[in-house]
Protein backbone atom coordinates (compact mmCIF):
# COMPACT_ATOMS: atom_id res chain seq x y z
CA UNK A 1 0.00 0.00 0.00
CA UNK A 2 1.12 3.55 -0.71
CA UNK A 3 -0.38 5.80 1.93
CA UNK A 4 0.14 9.55 2.01
CA UNK A 5 1.68 10.88 5.21
CA UNK A 6 1.91 14.50 6.31
CA UNK A 7 5.60 14.05 7.14
CA UNK A 8 6.26 13.41 3.45
CA UNK A 9 4.48 16.55 2.35
CA UNK A 10 6.11 19.80 1.33
CA UNK A 11 4.47 23.21 1.20
CA UNK A 12 4.90 25.42 -1.86
CA UNK A 13 3.71 28.97 -2.36
CA UNK A 14 2.74 30.67 -5.63
CA UNK A 15 2.18 34.44 -5.31
CA UNK A 16 -0.11 36.38 -7.61
CA UNK A 17 1.28 38.88 -10.08
CA UNK A 18 -0.10 42.15 -8.68
CA UNK A 19 1.22 44.20 -11.63
CA UNK A 20 -1.57 42.85 -13.84
CA UNK A 21 -4.85 44.72 -14.12
CA UNK A 22 -6.46 41.63 -12.62
CA UNK A 23 -4.03 39.82 -10.35
CA UNK A 24 -3.11 36.37 -11.70
CA UNK A 25 -0.87 33.51 -10.51
CA UNK A 26 2.76 34.37 -11.15
CA UNK A 27 4.00 30.91 -12.18
CA UNK A 28 6.79 31.11 -9.59
CA UNK A 29 6.74 28.37 -6.93
CA UNK A 30 8.65 28.60 -3.66
CA UNK A 31 9.11 25.84 -1.13
CA UNK A 32 8.69 26.91 2.51
CA UNK A 33 10.54 25.64 5.58
CA UNK A 34 7.67 24.38 7.73
CA UNK A 35 7.21 22.13 10.73
CA UNK A 36 5.00 19.06 10.53
CA UNK A 37 2.12 21.11 11.86
CA UNK A 38 0.33 21.33 8.51
CA UNK A 39 -3.40 20.89 7.87
CA UNK A 40 -5.84 21.76 5.09
CA UNK A 41 -9.39 20.81 4.15
CA UNK A 42 -12.63 21.85 2.46
CA UNK A 43 -16.24 20.88 3.12
CA UNK A 44 -19.61 21.23 1.39
CA UNK A 45 -22.72 22.87 2.75
CA UNK A 46 -25.78 20.73 3.40
CA UNK A 47 -29.08 22.54 3.71
CA UNK A 48 -31.89 20.70 5.44
CA UNK A 49 -35.19 20.40 3.58
CA UNK A 50 -38.31 19.87 5.66
CA UNK A 51 -40.43 17.12 4.11
CA UNK A 52 -43.10 16.60 6.77
CA UNK A 53 -46.43 18.18 5.82
CA UNK A 54 -50.08 17.82 6.80
CA UNK A 55 -50.48 15.29 3.98
CA UNK A 56 -47.25 13.41 4.81
CA UNK A 57 -46.98 13.34 8.62
CA UNK A 58 -44.84 10.21 8.48
CA UNK A 59 -41.94 11.91 6.68
CA UNK A 60 -40.01 12.81 9.82
CA UNK A 61 -36.54 12.49 8.31
CA UNK A 62 -35.51 15.75 6.71
CA UNK A 63 -33.99 15.81 3.25
CA UNK A 64 -30.90 17.73 2.21
CA UNK A 65 -29.66 19.86 -0.65
CA UNK A 66 -25.97 20.25 -1.55
CA UNK A 67 -25.25 23.19 -3.85
CA UNK A 68 -22.33 25.12 -2.35
CA UNK A 69 -18.84 24.53 -0.97
CA UNK A 70 -17.46 26.21 2.11
CA UNK A 71 -14.13 28.01 1.72
CA UNK A 72 -11.06 25.79 1.86
CA UNK A 73 -8.92 26.36 4.92
CA UNK A 74 -5.26 25.75 5.76
CA UNK A 75 -2.84 26.11 8.66
CA UNK A 76 0.90 25.57 8.76
CA UNK A 77 3.75 26.65 11.01
CA UNK A 78 6.93 27.92 9.40
CA UNK A 79 10.30 29.14 10.62
CA UNK A 80 11.50 32.71 10.42
CA UNK A 81 14.90 32.95 8.74
CA UNK A 82 17.65 35.49 8.29
CA UNK A 83 17.19 35.99 4.58
CA UNK A 84 18.05 38.43 1.83
CA UNK A 85 17.15 36.62 -1.39
CA UNK A 86 14.91 33.64 -0.54
CA UNK A 87 11.14 33.66 -0.27
CA UNK A 88 10.51 32.12 3.14
CA UNK A 89 8.77 35.24 4.39
CA UNK A 90 6.45 35.73 1.40
CA UNK A 91 3.38 34.45 3.31
CA UNK A 92 4.10 37.05 6.01
CA UNK A 93 4.24 39.72 3.30
CA UNK A 94 0.77 38.62 2.21
CA UNK A 95 -0.44 38.72 5.79
CA UNK A 96 0.61 42.35 6.23
CA UNK A 97 0.55 43.94 2.78
CA UNK A 98 -2.57 44.71 0.78
CA UNK A 99 -3.57 44.10 -2.82
CA UNK A 100 -2.53 47.03 -5.00
CA UNK A 101 -5.79 46.78 -6.98
CA UNK A 102 -7.84 47.98 -3.99
CA UNK A 103 -5.81 48.25 -0.75
CA UNK A 104 -8.81 49.31 1.34
CA UNK A 105 -10.70 46.07 0.65
CA UNK A 106 -8.45 43.23 -0.49
CA UNK A 107 -5.62 41.14 0.89
CA UNK A 108 -2.96 39.80 -1.43
CA UNK A 109 -3.80 36.48 -3.02
CA UNK A 110 -1.78 33.35 -3.78
CA UNK A 111 -2.03 29.61 -4.47
CA UNK A 112 -0.82 26.92 -2.07
CA UNK A 113 0.51 23.49 -3.02
CA UNK A 114 0.95 20.57 -0.63
CA UNK A 115 3.24 18.24 -2.57
CA UNK A 116 4.06 14.55 -2.03
CA UNK A 117 7.28 14.38 -4.01
CA UNK A 118 8.16 10.79 -3.02
CA UNK A 119 5.76 9.61 -5.71
CA UNK A 120 6.49 9.81 -9.43
CA UNK A 121 4.89 11.84 -10.82
CA UNK A 122 4.38 13.97 -7.71
CA UNK A 123 0.93 14.20 -6.13
CA UNK A 124 -0.10 17.64 -5.01
CA UNK A 125 -3.10 19.25 -3.34
CA UNK A 126 -3.77 22.77 -4.54
CA UNK A 127 -5.79 25.52 -2.86
CA UNK A 128 -6.65 28.33 -5.27
CA UNK A 129 -7.09 32.04 -4.61
CA UNK A 130 -5.90 31.98 -1.00
CA UNK A 131 -5.37 34.74 1.52
CA UNK A 132 -3.89 34.80 5.01
CA UNK A 133 -6.37 35.42 7.81
CA UNK A 134 -3.96 35.32 10.73
CA UNK A 135 -0.31 34.99 11.64
CA UNK A 136 0.63 33.94 15.18
CA UNK A 137 4.25 34.72 16.02
CA UNK A 138 6.13 32.91 18.78
CA UNK A 139 9.35 34.42 20.18
CA UNK A 140 10.71 32.19 22.95
CA UNK A 141 13.64 33.08 25.14
CA UNK A 142 16.77 31.99 23.20
CA UNK A 143 14.91 29.74 20.76
CA UNK A 144 13.74 29.36 17.17
CA UNK A 145 11.18 31.97 16.12
CA UNK A 146 8.12 30.64 14.28
CA UNK A 147 4.84 31.89 12.85
CA UNK A 148 1.63 29.91 12.41
CA UNK A 149 -0.08 30.93 9.18
CA UNK A 150 -3.83 30.34 8.82
CA UNK A 151 -6.11 31.29 5.99
CA UNK A 152 -8.76 30.35 3.47
CA UNK A 153 -9.04 29.79 -0.25
CA UNK A 154 -11.52 29.19 -3.02
CA UNK A 155 -11.10 25.54 -3.97
CA UNK A 156 -9.10 22.47 -2.95
CA UNK A 157 -8.18 19.93 -5.64
CA UNK A 158 -5.97 16.84 -5.83
CA UNK A 159 -3.72 16.64 -8.87
CA UNK A 160 -0.84 14.64 -10.37
CA UNK A 161 1.65 15.20 -13.15
CA UNK A 162 4.31 17.63 -11.98
CA UNK A 163 7.80 16.67 -10.92
CA UNK A 164 9.49 18.53 -8.08
CA UNK A 165 11.73 20.28 -10.61
CA UNK A 166 8.64 22.32 -11.51
CA UNK A 167 8.86 23.89 -8.05
CA UNK A 168 11.88 26.17 -7.56
CA UNK A 169 13.11 28.90 -5.23
CA UNK A 170 14.21 26.81 -2.23
CA UNK A 171 17.07 27.74 0.09
CA UNK A 172 18.21 24.38 1.47
CA UNK A 173 20.50 25.86 4.11
CA UNK A 174 18.99 29.06 5.55
CA UNK A 175 20.08 30.81 8.72
CA UNK A 176 17.16 30.36 11.07
CA UNK A 177 16.01 33.26 13.22
CA UNK A 178 16.98 32.62 16.85
CA UNK A 179 16.21 35.00 19.72
CA UNK A 180 19.68 34.94 21.29
CA UNK A 181 19.42 38.69 21.81
CA UNK A 182 16.02 39.59 23.23
CA UNK A 183 15.20 43.21 24.03
CA UNK A 184 11.76 44.43 25.12
CA UNK A 185 10.61 47.93 26.08
CA UNK A 186 7.23 48.98 27.47
CA UNK A 187 6.33 52.64 27.97
CA UNK A 188 9.36 54.02 26.14
CA UNK A 189 12.60 53.14 24.39
CA UNK A 190 15.22 54.33 26.90
CA UNK A 191 17.30 51.97 29.02
CA UNK A 192 15.04 52.61 32.03
CA UNK A 193 12.03 51.28 30.09
CA UNK A 194 13.68 48.00 29.11
CA UNK A 195 12.22 44.86 30.67
CA UNK A 196 14.51 42.27 32.22
CA UNK A 197 13.77 38.59 32.87
CA UNK A 198 11.41 38.27 29.90
CA UNK A 199 10.17 34.72 29.38
CA UNK A 200 8.87 35.21 25.87
CA UNK A 201 6.71 37.24 23.52
CA UNK A 202 3.85 36.20 21.27
CA UNK A 203 1.63 38.29 19.03
CA UNK A 204 -0.97 37.80 16.33
CA UNK A 205 -2.02 39.77 13.28
CA UNK A 206 -5.65 39.09 12.38
CA UNK A 207 -7.42 39.92 9.11
CA UNK A 208 -11.20 39.71 9.47
CA UNK A 209 -12.71 38.91 6.09
CA UNK A 210 -16.06 38.12 4.53
CA UNK A 211 -16.68 35.94 1.48
CA UNK A 212 -19.08 37.47 -1.02
CA UNK A 213 -22.18 35.36 -1.59
CA UNK A 214 -22.43 34.23 -5.23
CA UNK A 215 -25.29 31.74 -5.02
CA UNK A 216 -28.25 32.33 -7.32
CA UNK A 217 -31.23 30.31 -8.52
CA UNK A 218 -29.88 29.79 -12.05
CA UNK A 219 -26.53 28.38 -10.90
CA UNK A 220 -28.16 26.28 -8.19
CA UNK A 221 -30.31 24.52 -10.78
CA UNK A 222 -27.16 23.54 -12.72
CA UNK A 223 -25.52 21.77 -9.76
CA UNK A 224 -25.60 18.00 -10.15
CA UNK A 225 -22.35 16.81 -8.47
CA UNK A 226 -19.08 17.99 -6.92
CA UNK A 227 -17.62 19.10 -10.27
CA UNK A 228 -20.17 21.89 -10.83
CA UNK A 229 -20.71 22.86 -7.20
CA UNK A 230 -20.81 26.59 -6.48
CA UNK A 231 -17.46 27.56 -4.94
CA UNK A 232 -16.58 30.86 -3.21
CA UNK A 233 -15.13 33.42 -5.59
CA UNK A 234 -14.28 36.72 -3.89
CA UNK A 235 -13.80 38.21 -0.45
CA UNK A 236 -13.43 41.60 1.21
CA UNK A 237 -11.41 42.77 4.18
CA UNK A 238 -13.64 43.98 7.01
CA UNK A 239 -11.12 44.88 9.75
CA UNK A 240 -7.60 44.20 11.03
CA UNK A 241 -5.98 43.88 14.44
CA UNK A 242 -2.62 43.24 16.01
CA UNK A 243 -2.28 42.11 19.63
CA UNK A 244 0.21 40.19 21.73
CA UNK A 245 1.58 39.16 25.07
CA UNK A 246 4.84 39.74 26.95
CA UNK A 247 5.58 37.42 29.88
CA UNK A 248 8.07 38.46 32.57
CA UNK A 249 9.29 37.31 35.99
CA UNK A 250 8.50 39.78 38.77
CA UNK A 251 11.81 41.00 40.20
CA UNK A 252 11.85 42.97 43.46
CA UNK A 253 15.16 44.60 42.56
CA UNK A 254 13.89 45.83 39.21
CA UNK A 255 11.81 49.00 39.49
CA UNK A 256 10.37 48.64 36.00
CA UNK A 257 9.16 45.18 36.94
CA UNK A 258 7.52 45.61 40.35
CA UNK A 259 5.99 49.05 39.64
CA UNK A 260 4.03 47.82 36.64
CA UNK A 261 2.14 45.01 38.40
CA UNK A 262 -1.63 45.47 37.85
CA UNK A 263 -1.36 48.62 35.74
CA UNK A 264 -2.51 49.70 32.30
CA UNK A 265 -1.81 52.43 29.73
CA UNK A 266 -3.10 53.77 26.43
CA UNK A 267 -1.25 55.60 23.65
CA UNK A 268 1.99 54.19 24.96
CA UNK A 269 5.05 52.56 23.40
CA UNK A 270 5.88 48.88 23.00
CA UNK A 271 9.12 47.75 21.35
CA UNK A 272 10.29 44.16 20.81
CA UNK A 273 13.58 43.20 19.17
CA UNK A 274 14.82 39.63 18.79
CA UNK A 275 17.59 38.03 16.76
CA UNK A 276 21.07 36.60 16.65
CA UNK A 277 22.70 39.76 18.04
CA UNK A 278 22.17 43.49 18.59
CA UNK A 279 23.57 44.03 15.10
CA UNK A 280 21.30 41.40 13.57
CA UNK A 281 17.75 41.67 14.90
CA UNK A 282 15.57 39.36 12.81
CA UNK A 283 12.18 40.43 14.11
CA UNK A 284 11.16 43.85 15.41
CA UNK A 285 7.88 45.35 16.63
CA UNK A 286 7.75 49.12 16.88
CA UNK A 287 4.68 50.78 18.37
CA UNK A 288 5.51 54.41 19.16
CA UNK A 289 2.72 55.99 21.22
CA UNK A 290 0.10 53.92 19.38
CA UNK A 291 -0.20 50.90 21.67
CA UNK A 292 -2.20 50.02 24.76
CA UNK A 293 -1.53 47.40 27.40
CA UNK A 294 -3.03 45.87 30.50
CA UNK A 295 -0.89 44.14 33.10
CA UNK A 296 -1.93 41.03 35.03
CA UNK A 297 0.00 39.04 37.61
CA UNK A 298 0.41 35.28 37.82
CA UNK A 299 1.03 33.70 41.19
CA UNK A 300 2.61 30.30 40.84
CA UNK A 301 5.80 28.86 42.26
CA UNK A 302 7.51 31.88 40.70
CA UNK A 303 5.55 35.13 40.45
CA UNK A 304 5.17 36.44 36.91
CA UNK A 305 3.31 39.17 35.09
CA UNK A 306 1.91 39.48 31.59
CA UNK A 307 1.55 42.56 29.43
CA UNK A 308 -1.35 42.10 27.01
CA UNK A 309 -0.80 44.74 24.34
CA UNK A 310 -2.53 45.76 21.12
CA UNK A 311 -1.99 48.21 18.29
CA UNK A 312 -4.23 51.29 18.38
CA UNK A 313 -3.19 52.73 15.00
CA UNK A 314 -6.07 52.52 12.53
CA UNK A 315 -3.99 53.12 9.40
CA UNK A 316 -4.02 50.37 6.76
CA UNK A 317 -0.79 51.64 5.28
CA UNK A 318 1.68 51.78 8.18
CA UNK A 319 1.99 48.09 9.03
CA UNK A 320 5.39 47.72 7.38
CA UNK A 321 6.65 50.31 9.87
CA UNK A 322 5.17 48.40 12.80
CA UNK A 323 6.76 45.01 12.10
CA UNK A 324 10.08 44.30 10.40
CA UNK A 325 11.48 40.82 9.72
C-alpha positions, -999 to 999 in steps of 0.1 A, spaced: 0 0 0 11 36 -7 -4 58 19 1 95 20 17 109 52 19 145 63 56 140 71 63 134 34 45 165 23 61 198 13 45 232 12 49 254 -19 37 290 -24 27 307 -56 22 344 -53 -1 364 -76 13 389 -101 -1 421 -87 12 442 -116 -16 428 -138 -49 447 -141 -65 416 -126 -40 398 -103 -31 364 -117 -9 335 -105 28 344 -111 40 309 -122 68 311 -96 67 284 -69 87 286 -37 91 258 -11 87 269 25 105 256 56 77 244 77 72 221 107 50 191 105 21 211 119 3 213 85 -34 209 79 -58 218 51 -94 208 41 -126 218 25 -162 209 31 -196 212 14 -227 229 27 -258 207 34 -291 225 37 -319 207 54 -352 204 36 -383 199 57 -404 171 41 -431 166 68 -464 182 58 -501 178 68 -505 153 40 -473 134 48 -470 133 86 -448 102 85 -419 119 67 -400 128 98 -365 125 83 -355 157 67 -340 158 33 -309 177 22 -297 199 -7 -260 203 -16 -252 232 -38 -223 251 -23 -188 245 -10 -175 262 21 -141 280 17 -111 258 19 -89 264 49 -53 258 58 -28 261 87 9 256 88 38 266 110 69 279 94 103 291 106 115 327 104 149 329 87 176 355 83 172 360 46 181 384 18 171 366 -14 149 336 -5 111 337 -3 105 321 31 88 352 44 65 357 14 34 344 33 41 370 60 42 397 33 8 386 22 -4 387 58 6 424 62 6 439 28 -26 447 8 -36 441 -28 -25 470 -50 -58 468 -70 -78 480 -40 -58 483 -8 -88 493 13 -107 461 6 -84 432 -5 -56 411 9 -30 398 -14 -38 365 -30 -18 334 -38 -20 296 -45 -8 269 -21 5 235 -30 10 206 -6 32 182 -26 41 146 -20 73 144 -40 82 108 -30 58 96 -57 65 98 -94 49 118 -108 44 140 -77 9 142 -61 -1 176 -50 -31 193 -33 -38 228 -45 -58 255 -29 -67 283 -53 -71 320 -46 -59 320 -10 -54 347 15 -39 348 50 -64 354 78 -40 353 107 -3 350 116 6 339 152 43 347 160 61 329 188 93 344 202 107 322 229 136 331 251 168 320 232 149 297 208 137 294 172 112 320 161 81 306 143 48 319 128 16 299 124 -1 309 92 -38 303 88 -61 313 60 -88 304 35 -90 298 -2 -115 292 -30 -111 255 -40 -91 225 -30 -82 199 -56 -60 168 -58 -37 166 -89 -8 146 -104 16 152 -131 43 176 -120 78 167 -109 95 185 -81 117 203 -106 86 223 -115 89 239 -80 119 262 -76 131 289 -52 142 268 -22 171 277 1 182 244 15 205 259 41 190 291 55 201 308 87 172 304 111 160 333 132 170 326 169 162 350 197 197 349 213 194 387 218 160 396 232 152 432 240 118 444 251 106 479 261 72 490 275 63 526 280 94 540 261 126 531 244 152 543 269 173 520 290 150 526 320 120 513 301 137 480 291 122 449 307 145 423 322 138 386 329 114 383 299 102 347 294 89 352 259 67 372 235 39 362 213 16 383 190 -10 378 163 -20 398 133 -56 391 124 -74 399 91 -112 397 95 -127 389 61 -161 381 45 -167 359 15 -191 375 -10 -222 354 -16 -224 342 -52 -253 317 -50 -283 323 -73 -312 303 -85 -299 298 -121 -265 284 -109 -282 263 -82 -303 245 -108 -272 235 -127 -255 218 -98 -256 180 -101 -224 168 -85 -191 180 -69 -176 191 -103 -202 219 -108 -207 229 -72 -208 266 -65 -175 276 -49 -166 309 -32 -151 334 -56 -143 367 -39 -138 382 -4 -134 416 12 -114 428 42 -136 440 70 -111 449 98 -76 442 110 -60 439 144 -26 432 160 -23 421 196 2 402 217 16 392 251 48 397 270 56 374 299 81 385 326 93 373 360 85 398 388 118 410 402 119 430 435 152 446 426 139 458 392 118 490 395 104 486 360 92 452 369 75 456 403 60 490 396 40 478 366 21 450 384 -16 455 378 -14 486 357 -25 497 323 -18 524 297 -31 538 264 -13 556 236 20 542 250 50 526 234 59 489 230 91 477 214 103 442 208 136 432 192 148 396 188 176 380 168 211 366 167 227 398 180 222 435 186 236 440 151 213 414 136 178 417 149 156 394 128 122 404 141 112 438 154 79 453 166 77 491 169 47 508 184 55 544 192 27 560 212 1 539 194 -2 509 217 -22 500 248 -15 474 274 -30 459 305 -9 441 331 -19 410 350 0 390 376 4 353 378 10 337 412 26 303 408 58 289 423 75 319 407 56 351 405 52 364 369 33 392 351 19 395 316 16 426 294 -14 421 270 -8 447 243 -25 458 211 -20 482 183 -42 513 184 -32 527 150 -61 525 125 -40 531 94 -40 504 68 -8 516 53 17 518 82 20 481 90 54 477 74 66 503 99 52 484 128 68 450 121 101 443 104 115 408 97 
